[in-house]
Amino acid sequence: MTDKPIELRLPTLGCPGGSRDGDIGDVVEPSVECPEADSINHVKPPGQVSTSGVGDLAQVYDDPDRECNTQCISKTSGKQKGIKIATFNIKGKNLINRESKYKNLSTIIRKHNILCTAVQETKLAPNEEQNIHILAPKILIINNPNTENDRSAGTAFILNRDHLKNRTWDHSILIPGRAARLKIKKNNETQADIINIYSPNETKEKIRFWKHLHEIIQKENDWENTLLVGDFNFVESAIDRLPAHTDEKTITDAFNTIKETLRVTDGWRHQNKTERAYTFSKQNPTALARIDRIYVNVQKTSDYQNWEITENYNLSDHQLVITEIIPQTTPIKGPGLWRLNNADEQHIQTRKRIKKLLKNTKEKLKAIKDRKENNPQTIWAKAKEEIRNICIEEAKQRKNQLNKEKRKLKH
């Protein structure tokens, strides 16, 4: 005798928690975007008018751990969801073994769900990013390459292709190898306007750099809610160094003109008035400093939340700094609704467990004599919750087994 498919007509259940582990059921909201990315890339070299063309993002990149047609519950369920911006001095393009750092960077960016990461000290030559796109197809690198006179420099914006759907961007190089601007738009509305900088180390060069950048910024008249991010190679306050000491006033004075023009403030410090944290470390002599920062609009500081100074992932002597842009008008998304799907219904072990549960529930309902002591609705609600838990548990086991088989095939 063969089992017939179970026909369950259950109302949807509110799911109190999210999971990305396996196929756990159809979810109404929120959904995860598919990795297809279709955007227009605007690039403006120094002194030239922006030109636009169709980007190379309208490609589907195979990812065995992600199903585009399966919606799943976000881990940020019940929270306001914004876009994450980060800055990271990666100290060159290769690891000690001369392998590229960008495959690791791709994993880190997607792990933290970052839309745009501003990186410094990239040491990338012109067009070298094209080879990296083959190695790490889940990220898009917009390069401000180093120059013949400054080979240790280089900045870039790394965009997470998983989040580029319906987004466009406008990129312009402000100072070759040292400063660039990226405007990210969605549905023709600016979501982020970012200046990525990598300041020189030597004092006189720093002062010249900040004065030159200020002159460039003054020539533009479309600055609004701008983020100034990167490796500044100086601190504004003694609390940001260990041993504690201030930097030369001539440097901070030159930088303050930019702060005043853009009307920005140190976002992390604004929310952490007295905390000591550092983004850079060196030996001989040992010293720590918070020289990697993100400056935000002085009137929009509350829009930047979930600040993180994370680890360096053995890629650099600098730390990754992350913030999330969550405008006050952003709606709060609930946990979504869970529904039994076909994959769970057809799975033999899941069916057996559900049938056994339904049989026991039916017996409990028949045995009810006093509805005040044993409410049928309470019993049925509990049964539905247990069905949901069974489906999630079995789906996780299937996922784990599938991963084991994949690892065996790789070896």
N, C-alpha and C positions, 0 to 999 in steps of 0.2 A: 504493500500500500504506500503510495507516494504522498508526500505532504503537498497540500495546495497552498498557494500564496496566502498569507494572512491579510485579511481586509480589515484594517483599522481605520475608523473614522473618528479621530481624536481632534478636539479643538487645539489650537496652537498653545504652546506653553511658554511662558516667559522664562528666558534662560538667564540665571543669575550671574553667570560668568562666561568669559570668552575663551576660545581655544583655537589654535591653528593646527592641532595635531590630527591630521587625517580627515576623512570624510565623516563629519559628525552630524550631518543633517542640513536641510535647506534652511537658510536664514533670510529673512526679509530685508532687514536693515541693521547695520550698515554693511556695505559690500566692499570687497577688495578689488581695486582696479586691475584689469588685465595688463600684462607687460607690453602690449602694443603701444608704441609711442609715435605719435604723428605730430610733428611740430615744424615751425619755420625758424630757421637760424639766421639771425641778422648779425652781421659782423662788420665793424667799422674800424679799420686800421687808423693809426694816428693821423689827423689832418685830412681824412677823407670822409665823404658822405656815406652813411650806412647803405649797404647793399643787402638785398634779401634774396633768398632762394629756398627751395624745398630741401629740408634736412634729410638725413639718411635714417630717420627714426621709424619710418613706417615698415618696420620689420618685426616679425614675431621671433623672439628668442626662446628656444626650448628650455624649460625649467622643470625637471621631473618632480620637484617638491611643491609645485604650484599648479592648480587647475583653474584656468580662467573662467570656466563655465560653472564653477562651484563657488558659491558665496559662503564666506565663513565669518564668524563673529570676531570682531577686532578686539585686540587686547586692551584697547583704549575705550571699550564700551562703558557708557555711563559718564564719559568725560567729554570736554570740549576738545576737538581735534583740529590742530593747526598744521603749519608746515615748519619743518626743522631746517635750520641754517647752522653751519658749523665752520670753524676755521682750524687749520692744522698745518704747522710747518713740518714737512715730511723729510727734510734734510736729504735731498737727493732722490733719484729715481730708482736706485737699485739697492738690494740687500747686500750683506757682506759677501754672500756667495754669488753675487752679480745677477741674481734673478730680479725681475721687476717687482717693485712694491705694489703695483697697481692692482694686481689680482687680490692681494690682501686688503687693499683699500676698498675695493668693490664689496668685499664681504662685510667689512666694518660699516660702510655706508648703508648697506641694505639691512644689516643687523639693527642699526639705530634708526632706520627708517628716515634718513636724512634726504631732503630734496636737493639741497645745494651745499657743497663743501668747498670753501675757498682754501686753496693750498698754496704754500710758499716754499721757496728754495727747491723748486721742481727740477731745475737744471735740464729742462727739455729744450731741444733744438726746434726750429720751425718745422711743422708738419710731423714731428716725431710721435704725436698723439695718435696718428692713424694706425701705427703698429700696435699701440696699446689697446685700441678698440677691438682688435682681433683677439688679443689675449684676455681682455676683460669686457665682453660685449654688453654687460649690464649697466655700464656707466658711459657717459659722454664727457669728454674732456675738451674744454674751451681754453686754448693755450695762449698765454702771453709769454713767448719764449725768451730765454736769456739772449744776451747779445755778445758779440765778439769781445767787447770791452768789459763785460760783466758776466762771465760764464758761471759764476756761483749763484746767480740770481734765478729769476723765473717764477711766475705765478700762474695759477690756472684755476678755473672753476670746474668742479666735477659735479655733473648732474646725474641723478638717479633715474635711469630710463623707466623704471617702474612707475614713476610719478609725472611723466612728461605729457601724458595724454591731455589734449586741449590746451596745452601751454605753449607759449612762444617766448622768445627771448631776444634781447638786443645787446650785443657785446661791443665794447669799445676799449681800445688800449689807451690809457692816459699817459703812462711812462713805460716804455719798453722794458720788460723784465721786472718791473717794480710796482706798477699800479695799473689796475684795469677795473672797468665798470660793467656790471651785468644787471639788466632789467628783466625780470621774469613776470610775464603776464598770463592770466588765465581768463578766457572769454573777454579779451581786450581790456581787462582791469589789472593794474599793476599790483602784484602780490609782494614783490621784494625788489628793492633798488640797492644794489650792493657794490661797494668799492672794496676791492681786495688789494691790500698793500703789503709790501715786504721792504721794511726800512733798512737802509745801510747800517753798518756797525760803528764806523768811525764818526766822531762827534761833528766835525765840520761837514761831512757828507750828509749826516742826518739833517742838519739845519738847512743845507741847500735843498735837500729832498723835500722837506716839509714846505719850504717857501715856494718851490717850483710847483708842487702839487696844489698849493693854495691858489696860485695864479691860474692853473688849469681849471680848478673848480669854479673860480669866480667867472670864467668865461661862459659857463653853462647856466641856464636859468630855469631848469626843470627839476631841481632837487626837491624831493618831497619824501618825508619818512625814510630817509636814506640810512643804510647800515654801513658803518665803516669798520671793516674787520681785517684781521691779519696779524703779522708779527711786527710789532712796533719797535722792538729793540730798545725800549726805555720804559720806565714806569712813571706814573704821575705822583705817587705817594710812597713814602718809606715803608709803609705796611706791606707793600707788594714786593719787597726784597728781603732776603735772609742771607747774610746779616743785613739788617735794615739800614738803608741809606737812600737819600734822594738822588735824582739825576740832575744834570746841569740845567739851570734855569733857562738858558738860551734855547735848549731843545724844547722844553715844555712851552715856552713862550711862542716859538714858531708853530708848534702843534696846536696851541690854543686858538690861533686864528682860524684854523680849519674847523675846530669844534664849534666856534661861534658862527661861522658861515653856514655850516650844515645843521646847527642846533642839535648836537648829539651829546650823549653822556655815556660813560662806562656802564653798560647794562648790568653786568654781574655785580659790580661794586655797589650799584644803586640798591640792589636787593640783599646785599651781604655787607652791611656797613662796617663791621669790625672783624669779619672772618679773615683768617689767613689761609690762602691757597695759592699754589704756584703752578705754572705751566711749563717751566723750563728749568733744567738742572744741569750743572756742570761740576767737574772735579778739578782738583789742583789749581786754585783752592776750591773747596766745596762752596757752591752758592746756588740759591734758588731765586726765581723771579717769575712774576705774572706778567710776561711781556706779550702774550697772545691774548687778544681781547676782542670783544664785539661791542661797538658803540651804537646806540639806538637813539631815536628821536626823544628829546627831553619831555615832550608832552605825551609820548606813547609808551612809556616804560612799563605800564601795566599790561601792555599787549604782548610782552615777551616773558614767557614763563618756562618752567622746567629746565632751568639752567644746569648744565653739567660741565665739570672739568674731569674728563675721564682719563684712562691710562693712555700710554703711547703705543701699545700693542707691539713693542719691540721693533718699531719702524723708525723711531726718531728719539731725540732727547727733549722733544717738546710733547705736550699733552694735547689731546683733542678737546676743543671747547664747543659746546652745543647749546643752542637756545631754540625755543619753539614759538613761532608767531601765532598767537591766538587772539585776534581782535575781540574786544568786549562784546561785539554784536554776534559773535559766533555762537550758533545754537548748541545746546548740550545734546549729544546723541545718546539714546538709551541703549540697553543691551541687545535689542533686537528680539526676534521671535524664532523659536526652534520648531522644526517640523520633521516628522519621520519621513525619510526619503526612500527611494527604490533600492538603493544599495544596501541599506540596513534591512529592509523588508525581505530581500532575496538572500541575505546571508544566513546560512543554515543554523549556525550556533546562536545567532541573535534571535532568529525565529523561534528556536526551541525555548530559549529563556523567556521570551515574551509570551509564548503560548502557555508556559507553565505559570507565569505570573497572572495572566488573564484567567486561567482556570481557578487559581487560588482566590482571586478577587471575586469571581463569580460565586464561589462557595461562601465567601464572607458576606456578600450581598444577600444571598438566599437565607443565610442564617440570622439575619437581622430580625429581632423581635421588637426592640424598643429603639425607635429612631432618635430619641433624645440622647441615649447613651452611645449609639453607633449610627452616626449620620452617613447615609450612602454617598452623599456628595464628597464628604471628607475622605472616605475610603477610595473613591474613584479618582480624586485629585492626587492622592498619594500614589496610586497605581500608575497614573500618567507620568508622575515625576520619576518613578522607578524605571519606567520604559525609556525615558530620556537618558537616564544614567546608564542603563544597559547598552543603549546604542552608542553612546560616547565611549564607554569602556571597551566595547568590542571593536569600535573603529580605531581606537588607539592601538589595540593589539594587532590589528591587521596592518596598520601603518608600520609598526615596529618590525613585524615579520617581513614586510616588503623591503624595508631598509636593510635588513640582514641579508636578504637575497641579492639586493643590489651590490652590497659590499663583497659578497662572495664572487659575483660575476666580475667585479673590477680586479680582484686578485686572482 
